[in-house]
Amino acid sequence: MKIFERSLWLVAGVVAGWLVAVPTIEYTKMLFEYFNIPMWGMALLGVYLTFAVKFKNVFWIFNYIKRFMR
């Protein structure tokens, strides 16, 4: 019964994530098309934000540059 309950929560989490992610991606694509930014810009922004979450700091690139300027 415990396995069934966990798998049910997993399915619910995947469905909820899908329902949040798909419209978010679509609206982001619409914004990028409106401002005429190419899709590779969206990919670079995704990579940057991934590192921002990993380092828990949106301005991580400035700290990285500062370290190499010393």
HTML snippet that shows the backbone in 3Dmol.js (N, CA, C, O; Angstrom):
<script src="https://3Dmol.org/build/3Dmol-min.js"></script>
<div id="view" style="width:600px;height:400px;position:relative"></div>
<script>
const pdb = `
ATOM      1  N   MET A   1       0.827  -1.198   0.000  1.00  0.00           N
ATOM      2  CA  MET A   1       0.000   0.000   0.000  1.00  0.00           C
ATOM      3  C   MET A   1       0.868   1.258   0.000  1.00  0.00           C
ATOM      4  O   MET A   1       0.534   2.255  -0.640  1.00  0.00           O
ATOM      5  N   LYS A   2       2.003   1.195   0.738  1.00  0.00           N
ATOM      6  CA  LYS A   2       2.900   2.344   0.817  1.00  0.00           C
ATOM      7  C   LYS A   2       3.491   2.677  -0.567  1.00  0.00           C
ATOM      8  O   LYS A   2       3.630   3.847  -0.924  1.00  0.00           O
ATOM      9  N   ILE A   3       3.833   1.641  -1.331  1.00  0.00           N
ATOM     10  CA  ILE A   3       4.402   1.853  -2.667  1.00  0.00           C
ATOM     11  C   ILE A   3       3.366   2.511  -3.571  1.00  0.00           C
ATOM     12  O   ILE A   3       3.693   3.414  -4.342  1.00  0.00           O
ATOM     13  N   PHE A   4       2.114   2.058  -3.476  1.00  0.00           N
ATOM     14  CA  PHE A   4       1.045   2.633  -4.286  1.00  0.00           C
ATOM     15  C   PHE A   4       0.854   4.112  -3.934  1.00  0.00           C
ATOM     16  O   PHE A   4       0.669   4.945  -4.822  1.00  0.00           O
ATOM     17  N   GLU A   5       0.899   4.431  -2.644  1.00  0.00           N
ATOM     18  CA  GLU A   5       0.714   5.809  -2.198  1.00  0.00           C
ATOM     19  C   GLU A   5       1.851   6.698  -2.697  1.00  0.00           C
ATOM     20  O   GLU A   5       1.620   7.824  -3.138  1.00  0.00           O
ATOM     21  N   ARG A   6       3.075   6.187  -2.623  1.00  0.00           N
ATOM     22  CA  ARG A   6       4.224   6.963  -3.085  1.00  0.00           C
ATOM     23  C   ARG A   6       4.165   7.181  -4.595  1.00  0.00           C
ATOM     24  O   ARG A   6       4.453   8.275  -5.081  1.00  0.00           O
ATOM     25  N   SER A   7       3.790   6.139  -5.332  1.00  0.00           N
ATOM     26  CA  SER A   7       3.718   6.295  -6.785  1.00  0.00           C
ATOM     27  C   SER A   7       2.602   7.259  -7.169  1.00  0.00           C
ATOM     28  O   SER A   7       2.709   7.975  -8.165  1.00  0.00           O
ATOM     29  N   LEU A   8       1.533   7.277  -6.379  1.00  0.00           N
ATOM     30  CA  LEU A   8       0.442   8.219  -6.633  1.00  0.00           C
ATOM     31  C   LEU A   8       0.926   9.661  -6.428  1.00  0.00           C
ATOM     32  O   LEU A   8       0.594  10.552  -7.210  1.00  0.00           O
ATOM     33  N   TRP A   9       1.718   9.880  -5.364  1.00  0.00           N
ATOM     34  CA  TRP A   9       2.283  11.205  -5.120  1.00  0.00           C
ATOM     35  C   TRP A   9       3.259  11.594  -6.227  1.00  0.00           C
ATOM     36  O   TRP A   9       3.318  12.755  -6.631  1.00  0.00           O
ATOM     37  N   LEU A  10       4.022  10.617  -6.715  1.00  0.00           N
ATOM     38  CA  LEU A  10       4.960  10.882  -7.805  1.00  0.00           C
ATOM     39  C   LEU A  10       4.212  11.326  -9.058  1.00  0.00           C
ATOM     40  O   LEU A  10       4.591  12.305  -9.702  1.00  0.00           O
ATOM     41  N   VAL A  11       3.153  10.603  -9.397  1.00  0.00           N
ATOM     42  CA  VAL A  11       2.351  10.948 -10.573  1.00  0.00           C
ATOM     43  C   VAL A  11       1.723  12.328 -10.391  1.00  0.00           C
ATOM     44  O   VAL A  11       1.707  13.132 -11.323  1.00  0.00           O
ATOM     45  N   ALA A  12       1.204  12.606  -9.186  1.00  0.00           N
ATOM     46  CA  ALA A  12       0.598  13.917  -8.917  1.00  0.00           C
ATOM     47  C   ALA A  12       1.636  15.033  -9.049  1.00  0.00           C
ATOM     48  O   ALA A  12       1.338  16.106  -9.575  1.00  0.00           O
ATOM     49  N   GLY A  13       2.851  14.776  -8.572  1.00  0.00           N
ATOM     50  CA  GLY A  13       3.916  15.767  -8.686  1.00  0.00           C
ATOM     51  C   GLY A  13       4.318  16.023 -10.124  1.00  0.00           C
ATOM     52  O   GLY A  13       4.547  17.169 -10.513  1.00  0.00           O
ATOM     53  N   VAL A  14       4.406  14.959 -10.920  1.00  0.00           N
ATOM     54  CA  VAL A  14       4.768  15.107 -12.337  1.00  0.00           C
ATOM     55  C   VAL A  14       3.681  15.891 -13.076  1.00  0.00           C
ATOM     56  O   VAL A  14       3.985  16.775 -13.876  1.00  0.00           O
ATOM     57  N   VAL A  15       2.421  15.568 -12.807  1.00  0.00           N
ATOM     58  CA  VAL A  15       1.306  16.272 -13.467  1.00  0.00           C
ATOM     59  C   VAL A  15       1.291  17.743 -13.059  1.00  0.00           C
ATOM     60  O   VAL A  15       1.118  18.617 -13.908  1.00  0.00           O
ATOM     61  N   ALA A  16       1.472  18.026 -11.759  1.00  0.00           N
ATOM     62  CA  ALA A  16       1.486  19.413 -11.289  1.00  0.00           C
ATOM     63  C   ALA A  16       2.659  20.178 -11.901  1.00  0.00           C
ATOM     64  O   ALA A  16       2.504  21.326 -12.318  1.00  0.00           O
ATOM     65  N   GLY A  17       3.821  19.550 -11.953  1.00  0.00           N
ATOM     66  CA  GLY A  17       4.991  20.183 -12.569  1.00  0.00           C
ATOM     67  C   GLY A  17       4.764  20.484 -14.035  1.00  0.00           C
ATOM     68  O   GLY A  17       5.140  21.549 -14.526  1.00  0.00           O
ATOM     69  N   TRP A  18       4.146  19.542 -14.736  1.00  0.00           N
ATOM     70  CA  TRP A  18       3.834  19.720 -16.151  1.00  0.00           C
ATOM     71  C   TRP A  18       2.878  20.889 -16.339  1.00  0.00           C
ATOM     72  O   TRP A  18       3.057  21.708 -17.240  1.00  0.00           O
ATOM     73  N   LEU A  19       1.849  20.963 -15.474  1.00  0.00           N
ATOM     74  CA  LEU A  19       0.846  22.028 -15.592  1.00  0.00           C
ATOM     75  C   LEU A  19       1.451  23.406 -15.322  1.00  0.00           C
ATOM     76  O   LEU A  19       0.964  24.408 -15.846  1.00  0.00           O
ATOM     77  N   VAL A  20       2.503  23.464 -14.511  1.00  0.00           N
ATOM     78  CA  VAL A  20       3.160  24.741 -14.240  1.00  0.00           C
ATOM     79  C   VAL A  20       4.197  25.051 -15.316  1.00  0.00           C
ATOM     80  O   VAL A  20       4.296  26.191 -15.771  1.00  0.00           O
ATOM     81  N   ALA A  21       4.968  24.050 -15.724  1.00  0.00           N
ATOM     82  CA  ALA A  21       6.114  24.281 -16.620  1.00  0.00           C
ATOM     83  C   ALA A  21       5.695  24.645 -18.035  1.00  0.00           C
ATOM     84  O   ALA A  21       6.265  25.556 -18.635  1.00  0.00           O
ATOM     85  N   VAL A  22       4.699  23.939 -18.577  1.00  0.00           N
ATOM     86  CA  VAL A  22       4.354  24.147 -19.992  1.00  0.00           C
ATOM     87  C   VAL A  22       3.877  25.578 -20.263  1.00  0.00           C
ATOM     88  O   VAL A  22       4.405  26.220 -21.170  1.00  0.00           O
ATOM     89  N   PRO A  23       2.884  26.112 -19.501  1.00  0.00           N
ATOM     90  CA  PRO A  23       2.488  27.505 -19.766  1.00  0.00           C
ATOM     91  C   PRO A  23       3.623  28.496 -19.520  1.00  0.00           C
ATOM     92  O   PRO A  23       3.747  29.488 -20.239  1.00  0.00           O
ATOM     93  N   THR A  24       4.453  28.233 -18.508  1.00  0.00           N
ATOM     94  CA  THR A  24       5.576  29.130 -18.221  1.00  0.00           C
ATOM     95  C   THR A  24       6.523  29.186 -19.408  1.00  0.00           C
ATOM     96  O   THR A  24       6.957  30.267 -19.808  1.00  0.00           O
ATOM     97  N   ILE A  25       6.846  28.033 -19.971  1.00  0.00           N
ATOM     98  CA  ILE A  25       7.742  27.983 -21.132  1.00  0.00           C
ATOM     99  C   ILE A  25       7.098  28.668 -22.330  1.00  0.00           C
ATOM    100  O   ILE A  25       7.767  29.399 -23.061  1.00  0.00           O
ATOM    101  N   GLU A  26       5.801  28.435 -22.535  1.00  0.00           N
ATOM    102  CA  GLU A  26       5.110  29.054 -23.671  1.00  0.00           C
ATOM    103  C   GLU A  26       5.092  30.574 -23.543  1.00  0.00           C
ATOM    104  O   GLU A  26       5.363  31.279 -24.515  1.00  0.00           O
ATOM    105  N   TYR A  27       4.772  31.089 -22.344  1.00  0.00           N
ATOM    106  CA  TYR A  27       4.751  32.536 -22.150  1.00  0.00           C
ATOM    107  C   TYR A  27       6.147  33.128 -22.301  1.00  0.00           C
ATOM    108  O   TYR A  27       6.304  34.227 -22.832  1.00  0.00           O
ATOM    109  N   THR A  28       7.157  32.403 -21.834  1.00  0.00           N
ATOM    110  CA  THR A  28       8.532  32.883 -21.989  1.00  0.00           C
ATOM    111  C   THR A  28       8.898  32.951 -23.471  1.00  0.00           C
ATOM    112  O   THR A  28       9.526  33.911 -23.918  1.00  0.00           O
ATOM    113  N   LYS A  29       8.500  31.925 -24.233  1.00  0.00           N
ATOM    114  CA  LYS A  29       8.778  31.936 -25.676  1.00  0.00           C
ATOM    115  C   LYS A  29       8.077  33.116 -26.344  1.00  0.00           C
ATOM    116  O   LYS A  29       8.644  33.763 -27.225  1.00  0.00           O
ATOM    117  N   MET A  30       6.826  33.397 -25.917  1.00  0.00           N
ATOM    118  CA  MET A  30       6.100  34.524 -26.499  1.00  0.00           C
ATOM    119  C   MET A  30       6.810  35.844 -26.203  1.00  0.00           C
ATOM    120  O   MET A  30       6.900  36.715 -27.068  1.00  0.00           O
ATOM    121  N   LEU A  31       7.321  35.989 -24.953  1.00  0.00           N
ATOM    122  CA  LEU A  31       8.057  37.208 -24.605  1.00  0.00           C
ATOM    123  C   LEU A  31       9.321  37.348 -25.448  1.00  0.00           C
ATOM    124  O   LEU A  31       9.640  38.438 -25.924  1.00  0.00           O
ATOM    125  N   PHE A  32      10.038  36.240 -25.630  1.00  0.00           N
ATOM    126  CA  PHE A  32      11.276  36.278 -26.410  1.00  0.00           C
ATOM    127  C   PHE A  32      10.981  36.619 -27.864  1.00  0.00           C
ATOM    128  O   PHE A  32      11.751  37.338 -28.501  1.00  0.00           O
ATOM    129  N   GLU A  33       9.858  36.102 -28.402  1.00  0.00           N
ATOM    130  CA  GLU A  33       9.495  36.433 -29.779  1.00  0.00           C
ATOM    131  C   GLU A  33       9.076  37.902 -29.879  1.00  0.00           C
ATOM    132  O   GLU A  33       9.393  38.569 -30.864  1.00  0.00           O
ATOM    133  N   TYR A  34       8.366  38.408 -28.868  1.00  0.00           N
ATOM    134  CA  TYR A  34       7.917  39.802 -28.872  1.00  0.00           C
ATOM    135  C   TYR A  34       9.102  40.758 -28.869  1.00  0.00           C
ATOM    136  O   TYR A  34       9.105  41.749 -29.599  1.00  0.00           O
ATOM    137  N   PHE A  35      10.122  40.460 -28.038  1.00  0.00           N
ATOM    138  CA  PHE A  35      11.308  41.312 -27.967  1.00  0.00           C
ATOM    139  C   PHE A  35      12.367  40.912 -28.979  1.00  0.00           C
ATOM    140  O   PHE A  35      13.467  41.465 -28.975  1.00  0.00           O
ATOM    141  N   ASN A  36      12.051  39.959 -29.845  1.00  0.00           N
ATOM    142  CA  ASN A  36      12.920  39.545 -30.949  1.00  0.00           C
ATOM    143  C   ASN A  36      14.270  39.027 -30.457  1.00  0.00           C
ATOM    144  O   ASN A  36      15.312  39.360 -31.022  1.00  0.00           O
ATOM    145  N   ILE A  37      14.248  38.204 -29.396  1.00  0.00           N
ATOM    146  CA  ILE A  37      15.454  37.590 -28.853  1.00  0.00           C
ATOM    147  C   ILE A  37      15.506  36.153 -29.373  1.00  0.00           C
ATOM    148  O   ILE A  37      14.508  35.440 -29.269  1.00  0.00           O
ATOM    149  N   PRO A  38      16.630  35.704 -29.927  1.00  0.00           N
ATOM    150  CA  PRO A  38      16.692  34.352 -30.490  1.00  0.00           C
ATOM    151  C   PRO A  38      16.578  33.266 -29.413  1.00  0.00           C
ATOM    152  O   PRO A  38      16.772  33.525 -28.226  1.00  0.00           O
ATOM    153  N   MET A  39      16.261  32.053 -29.856  1.00  0.00           N
ATOM    154  CA  MET A  39      16.030  30.952 -28.924  1.00  0.00           C
ATOM    155  C   MET A  39      17.293  30.558 -28.161  1.00  0.00           C
ATOM    156  O   MET A  39      17.198  30.091 -27.026  1.00  0.00           O
ATOM    157  N   TRP A  40      18.473  30.735 -28.759  1.00  0.00           N
ATOM    158  CA  TRP A  40      19.683  30.384 -28.015  1.00  0.00           C
ATOM    159  C   TRP A  40      19.856  31.331 -26.836  1.00  0.00           C
ATOM    160  O   TRP A  40      20.517  30.979 -25.860  1.00  0.00           O
ATOM    161  N   GLY A  41      19.272  32.530 -26.909  1.00  0.00           N
ATOM    162  CA  GLY A  41      19.287  33.442 -25.769  1.00  0.00           C
ATOM    163  C   GLY A  41      18.495  32.872 -24.614  1.00  0.00           C
ATOM    164  O   GLY A  41      18.876  33.013 -23.451  1.00  0.00           O
ATOM    165  N   MET A  42      17.383  32.221 -24.946  1.00  0.00           N
ATOM    166  CA  MET A  42      16.573  31.570 -23.923  1.00  0.00           C
ATOM    167  C   MET A  42      17.353  30.420 -23.289  1.00  0.00           C
ATOM    168  O   MET A  42      17.281  30.211 -22.078  1.00  0.00           O
ATOM    169  N   ALA A  43      18.087  29.689 -24.093  1.00  0.00           N
ATOM    170  CA  ALA A  43      18.894  28.581 -23.572  1.00  0.00           C
ATOM    171  C   ALA A  43      19.989  29.108 -22.642  1.00  0.00           C
ATOM    172  O   ALA A  43      20.226  28.538 -21.577  1.00  0.00           O
ATOM    173  N   LEU A  44      20.659  30.195 -23.043  1.00  0.00           N
ATOM    174  CA  LEU A  44      21.697  30.786 -22.191  1.00  0.00           C
ATOM    175  C   LEU A  44      21.109  31.295 -20.874  1.00  0.00           C
ATOM    176  O   LEU A  44      21.719  31.144 -19.816  1.00  0.00           O
ATOM    177  N   LEU A  45      19.915  31.903 -20.948  1.00  0.00           N
ATOM    178  CA  LEU A  45      19.254  32.383 -19.733  1.00  0.00           C
ATOM    179  C   LEU A  45      18.931  31.204 -18.816  1.00  0.00           C
ATOM    180  O   LEU A  45      19.078  31.305 -17.598  1.00  0.00           O
ATOM    181  N   GLY A  46      18.492  30.091 -19.397  1.00  0.00           N
ATOM    182  CA  GLY A  46      18.208  28.900 -18.604  1.00  0.00           C
ATOM    183  C   GLY A  46      19.447  28.371 -17.906  1.00  0.00           C
ATOM    184  O   GLY A  46      19.384  27.990 -16.737  1.00  0.00           O
ATOM    185  N   VAL A  47      20.578  28.341 -18.611  1.00  0.00           N
ATOM    186  CA  VAL A  47      21.837  27.876 -18.017  1.00  0.00           C
ATOM    187  C   VAL A  47      22.260  28.819 -16.898  1.00  0.00           C
ATOM    188  O   VAL A  47      22.675  28.375 -15.827  1.00  0.00           O
ATOM    189  N   TYR A  48      22.152  30.132 -17.150  1.00  0.00           N
ATOM    190  CA  TYR A  48      22.528  31.122 -16.131  1.00  0.00           C
ATOM    191  C   TYR A  48      21.678  30.965 -14.877  1.00  0.00           C
ATOM    192  O   TYR A  48      22.200  30.977 -13.762  1.00  0.00           O
ATOM    193  N   LEU A  49      20.362  30.818 -15.060  1.00  0.00           N
ATOM    194  CA  LEU A  49      19.469  30.687 -13.908  1.00  0.00           C
ATOM    195  C   LEU A  49      19.688  29.366 -13.177  1.00  0.00           C
ATOM    196  O   LEU A  49      19.507  29.292 -11.962  1.00  0.00           O
ATOM    197  N   THR A  50      20.078  28.321 -13.914  1.00  0.00           N
ATOM    198  CA  THR A  50      20.396  27.049 -13.264  1.00  0.00           C
ATOM    199  C   THR A  50      21.569  27.214 -12.307  1.00  0.00           C
ATOM    200  O   THR A  50      21.530  26.716 -11.182  1.00  0.00           O
ATOM    201  N   PHE A  51      22.620  27.917 -12.753  1.00  0.00           N
ATOM    202  CA  PHE A  51      23.757  28.167 -11.877  1.00  0.00           C
ATOM    203  C   PHE A  51      23.379  29.117 -10.745  1.00  0.00           C
ATOM    204  O   PHE A  51      23.902  29.003  -9.636  1.00  0.00           O
ATOM    205  N   ALA A  52      22.459  30.068 -11.026  1.00  0.00           N
ATOM    206  CA  ALA A  52      22.012  30.993  -9.976  1.00  0.00           C
ATOM    207  C   ALA A  52      21.322  30.219  -8.855  1.00  0.00           C
ATOM    208  O   ALA A  52      21.507  30.534  -7.679  1.00  0.00           O
ATOM    209  N   VAL A  53      20.536  29.221  -9.207  1.00  0.00           N
ATOM    210  CA  VAL A  53      19.874  28.392  -8.195  1.00  0.00           C
ATOM    211  C   VAL A  53      20.909  27.543  -7.464  1.00  0.00           C
ATOM    212  O   VAL A  53      20.836  27.379  -6.246  1.00  0.00           O
ATOM    213  N   LYS A  54      21.881  26.999  -8.218  1.00  0.00           N
ATOM    214  CA  LYS A  54      22.904  26.154  -7.605  1.00  0.00           C
ATOM    215  C   LYS A  54      23.736  26.941  -6.598  1.00  0.00           C
ATOM    216  O   LYS A  54      24.019  26.456  -5.502  1.00  0.00           O
ATOM    217  N   PHE A  55      24.129  28.161  -6.977  1.00  0.00           N
ATOM    218  CA  PHE A  55      24.970  28.978  -6.101  1.00  0.00           C
ATOM    219  C   PHE A  55      24.138  29.813  -5.129  1.00  0.00           C
ATOM    220  O   PHE A  55      24.697  30.492  -4.268  1.00  0.00           O
ATOM    221  N   LYS A  56      22.800  29.772  -5.256  1.00  0.00           N
ATOM    222  CA  LYS A  56      21.881  30.567  -4.429  1.00  0.00           C
ATOM    223  C   LYS A  56      22.223  32.053  -4.511  1.00  0.00           C
ATOM    224  O   LYS A  56      22.145  32.776  -3.518  1.00  0.00           O
ATOM    225  N   ASN A  57      22.603  32.494  -5.705  1.00  0.00           N
ATOM    226  CA  ASN A  57      22.998  33.884  -5.899  1.00  0.00           C
ATOM    227  C   ASN A  57      22.792  34.247  -7.375  1.00  0.00           C
ATOM    228  O   ASN A  57      23.425  33.667  -8.257  1.00  0.00           O
ATOM    229  N   VAL A  58      21.895  35.217  -7.633  1.00  0.00           N
ATOM    230  CA  VAL A  58      21.603  35.611  -9.013  1.00  0.00           C
ATOM    231  C   VAL A  58      22.800  36.308  -9.650  1.00  0.00           C
ATOM    232  O   VAL A  58      22.974  36.255 -10.867  1.00  0.00           O
ATOM    233  N   PHE A  59      23.629  36.964  -8.827  1.00  0.00           N
ATOM    234  CA  PHE A  59      24.771  37.719  -9.352  1.00  0.00           C
ATOM    235  C   PHE A  59      26.059  36.906  -9.283  1.00  0.00           C
ATOM    236  O   PHE A  59      27.136  37.476  -9.112  1.00  0.00           O
ATOM    237  N   TRP A  60      25.967  35.584  -9.413  1.00  0.00           N
ATOM    238  CA  TRP A  60      27.138  34.712  -9.277  1.00  0.00           C
ATOM    239  C   TRP A  60      28.210  35.037 -10.303  1.00  0.00           C
ATOM    240  O   TRP A  60      29.398  34.861 -10.031  1.00  0.00           O
ATOM    241  N   ILE A  61      27.807  35.510 -11.483  1.00  0.00           N
ATOM    242  CA  ILE A  61      28.790  35.753 -12.542  1.00  0.00           C
ATOM    243  C   ILE A  61      29.753  36.866 -12.132  1.00  0.00           C
ATOM    244  O   ILE A  61      30.931  36.827 -12.487  1.00  0.00           O
ATOM    245  N   PHE A  62      29.250  37.878 -11.371  1.00  0.00           N
ATOM    246  CA  PHE A  62      30.123  38.974 -10.947  1.00  0.00           C
ATOM    247  C   PHE A  62      31.154  38.499  -9.935  1.00  0.00           C
ATOM    248  O   PHE A  62      32.309  38.923  -9.979  1.00  0.00           O
ATOM    249  N   ASN A  63      30.743  37.618  -9.019  1.00  0.00           N
ATOM    250  CA  ASN A  63      31.694  37.051  -8.060  1.00  0.00           C
ATOM    251  C   ASN A  63      32.743  36.212  -8.778  1.00  0.00           C
ATOM    252  O   ASN A  63      33.918  36.223  -8.412  1.00  0.00           O
ATOM    253  N   TYR A  64      32.307  35.486  -9.803  1.00  0.00           N
ATOM    254  CA  TYR A  64      33.207  34.641 -10.588  1.00  0.00           C
ATOM    255  C   TYR A  64      34.249  35.500 -11.313  1.00  0.00           C
ATOM    256  O   TYR A  64      35.435  35.169 -11.330  1.00  0.00           O
ATOM    257  N   ILE A  65      33.794  36.604 -11.910  1.00  0.00           N
ATOM    258  CA  ILE A  65      34.709  37.505 -12.629  1.00  0.00           C
ATOM    259  C   ILE A  65      35.668  38.171 -11.646  1.00  0.00           C
ATOM    260  O   ILE A  65      36.864  38.291 -11.913  1.00  0.00           O
ATOM    261  N   LYS A  66      35.121  38.609 -10.489  1.00  0.00           N
ATOM    262  CA  LYS A  66      35.942  39.276  -9.472  1.00  0.00           C
ATOM    263  C   LYS A  66      37.079  38.374  -8.995  1.00  0.00           C
ATOM    264  O   LYS A  66      38.195  38.836  -8.760  1.00  0.00           O
ATOM    265  N   ARG A  67      36.775  37.064  -8.854  1.00  0.00           N
ATOM    266  CA  ARG A  67      37.788  36.120  -8.389  1.00  0.00           C
ATOM    267  C   ARG A  67      38.952  36.054  -9.367  1.00  0.00           C
ATOM    268  O   ARG A  67      40.103  35.947  -8.944  1.00  0.00           O
ATOM    269  N   PHE A  68      38.672  36.115 -10.681  1.00  0.00           N
ATOM    270  CA  PHE A  68      39.740  36.008 -11.679  1.00  0.00           C
ATOM    271  C   PHE A  68      40.443  37.328 -11.929  1.00  0.00           C
ATOM    272  O   PHE A  68      41.524  37.341 -12.518  1.00  0.00           O
ATOM    273  N   MET A  69      39.855  38.450 -11.496  1.00  0.00           N
ATOM    274  CA  MET A  69      40.494  39.743 -11.687  1.00  0.00           C
ATOM    275  C   MET A  69      41.574  39.999 -10.634  1.00  0.00           C
ATOM    276  O   MET A  69      42.405  40.890 -10.805  1.00  0.00           O
ATOM    277  N   ARG A  70      41.566  39.228  -9.552  1.00  0.00           N
ATOM    278  CA  ARG A  70      42.571  39.426  -8.498  1.00  0.00           C
ATOM    279  C   ARG A  70      43.940  38.964  -8.914  1.00  0.00           C
ATOM    280  O   ARG A  70      44.889  39.065  -8.136  1.00  0.00           O
TER     281      ARG A  70
END
`;
const viewer = $3Dmol.createViewer("view");
viewer.addModel(pdb, "pdb");
viewer.setStyle({}, {cartoon: {color: "spectrum"}});
viewer.zoomTo();
viewer.render();
</script>
